[in-house]
Amino acid sequence: MGSYHWGVGVLSYPLIAVFGYALGGLPVAYLAGRLRGVDLRRLGSGNVGGTNALRVLGWKVGIAVMALDVAKGYVAAGLLPRLPVLEGPPVYLGLCAGLAAVLGHVFSPYLRLRGGKGVAAAAGVSLALAPFAVAIAAAVFALLTALTGIVSVGSLGAALTLPVAAFLLSRFAGVELHPAVGAMTVALVPIVFCTHRANLRRLREGTENRFRRFWERNQG
């Protein structure tokens, strides 16, 4: 009986990774565009993610797309480990499914491995596993985006903030954080920076796409 449970536990990780990848790969932004007769891959930045949906389809659709992308990561890391066919520590199953969901979001199996930049899905994964740190990172994202009018600056700043916030909360505020989750918050940083390579280049060149800043919207 023990060997049977050991076998089920080992098989649970590739199984939940497949589930997470399939879920994370759902191209919400692309589908939202298709429902309106447009292909986001050919408009705006060409990226199949929430920011381009916001730019091309409007703020209402863009916010909805971002929320659903966050939900993909949250369901993968927070809910998939509860499936009765799986065995193993929920935190490790959640990490496995969550990271697979982020990869699915970036390399969607439904769009020939083309997808978004993984920030929203990663936020959902982190929300399930380190919610207090995510709250701080989200505040940094909102502040930087509002101040600069550049979503990529907010995304990169939030990615850098997440592991720092997780460490400080664990060290000084008594917020329990599993070491593997702490490692995940660090691992997400190079992933996010890698998917934002083009944005970093445009930031250096001063040509990055910009939304109107908050105070500019309220002038005159």
Order of alpha helices (4+ residues) and beta strands (2+ residues): alpha-alpha-alpha-alpha-alpha-alpha-alpha-alpha-alpha-alpha-alpha
